[in-house]
Amino acid sequence: MKPLMLMLLLLVAGATQAATIETHRFDDPAREALYKKMIAELRCLVCQNQNLADSNAELAQDLRRKTYEMVSAGKSETEILAYMVERYGDFVLYRPPVKGITLFLWLGPFILLAAGLFVLVRVIRQRARVQSTSQLTEEERARADKLLEGDAP
């Protein structure tokens, strides 16, 4: 019973340790708004599908801390974004700029949509063509009706 209680105690202690919340104080509401905007727009490089505000990864915590420091130092949104892109590349942005290397990110969904529509139209046309060539003649239809009624020839 003691090992079970010890395990339970360690589990609870670990959960409270992991659930720490970062608090950043701002004197200026505009800086706080900028901080919240920045951590919502910057991507966690570990999680990839989460922004910095939603991620609990250590790198996300470090990036939030760095963003807080830069906002507190009076850096502008442009300066913060430039720093992050210089250090981590365009991938850190949820909305990367349109340029040669990111062109596929912007055009890829439209290309896939066009390809899907092309395939869909071809399948529909092919089915229509098959159905039009497989029409029964009057003689075949009369024979089928007889078979359905139970009158075998």
N, C-alpha and C positions, 0 to 999 in steps of 0.2 A: 504494500500500500504506500509506503514512503517513496519508492522510486516513481510511482505514478503521480503523487503529489508534487514531487520535485520537477518532473517533466512538465506538469501543468503550470507550475509557477514560472519555469523558464520560458515556456511558450507565451504566457501572458506578458512577462517582462520584455520579451523580444518584440511582441506586437506593439507595445506602447513605445518602444524605442523607434520602431519603423514608422510610427504615425506622428512623428514630430512635424510641426507646421512652421514654415518660415514666416516670419513677420518682418516687414520692412516699414519703417516709419518715414514719412515724407512731411516736410513743413508746408510744401506747396501742392495743392490739389492737381495742378497742371502737370507737375512732375510725376505724381502718382498715376495719373491717367496715361502719361507717356510710358511709364514702366509697365503698366498692365497691357497697353497696346503692343509694346515690343515683345513681351513674353508670350503674347497670344499669336504674334505673327512669325516668330522664329521657331523653327523645327528642332525637335530633339534629335540629335544625330545618332543616338543609340536606339531609341524607340522607332524613329522614322515616321510613324503615323500619328504622333502626338506632338503638340506644341510644347514649349518650355513650361507653360503654366500647368499643363496636365501631367507632365512626366515626373516620376520620382527617381529617375536614374541619377547617378552621381554627377555625370557630365551636365545634365540639365540643371542640377542644383548649382554647379559651378557657373554655368552660363547665366542663370538668374542672378547670382551674386555679382558677376561682372557687369551685367546690365544695370543692376541697382547702383553699383559704384559709378558707372558712367552717367546715369541719369542724375545721381546726386552731385556729380562733378559739373553738371550743367551742359553735358554733351547733347547735341540735337539728335533727332531721329535719324537723319542722314549720316551723321558721324558714327552712330552706334551700328547702323546697318553696314556701313563701309568697313568698320572694324571686324564685324562678324563674317562678312563675305571674304575679306582679305585673309582671315585666319582659317575659315572652314569651307569656303567655296560657296557657290550659288545654292547648293543643296540645303543650306541652313535656312533659306527663305521658302516660305510656303508658296509665294508667288514669284518665281525666278524671272529675271528680265528676259525679254525675247532677244536672243542672239543665236549665232550659229550652233553653239554647243547645246543650247536648251530648246532649239526649234522643235525637235521631236517631242519633247514634253508638252509643248503647246499644240502641235498639229497631230500628234499620235491619236488622241481620242476621235478626232474628226476623220482621220484616215481609217481607223477601225470601224467607225459608224458607216462610212461610205462602202467599205468592203462588205460589211454585213448586209447592207441594203442591196448591193449588187448580187450577192449570193441568194438573198431572199427573192428578188425579182426573177432570177434564172430558174430557181426551183418552182416558183409559181407558174412561169411560162412553160416549163417542161411538163408539169402535171396537166396543164390545160391542153397541151399538144397530145399527150398520151390519152387523155379522156376523149378528145375529139376523134382520134383514130380508132377507139375501141367502142364505137356506137354499134348497136345491134341492128341488123336488118329486120324488116317487118316479119319475115319468115322465122328468124331466130327468136324474135320477141314473142310471136304466137306460140312457138314450141315451148318457150320458157313459161309462158302463162299456163299452158296445159300441164306442165310438170308441177307448177306450184299449186294448181287446183287438184292435183292427184290423179289426173288422167294421163297415164303413160302411153306413148304411141305404140 
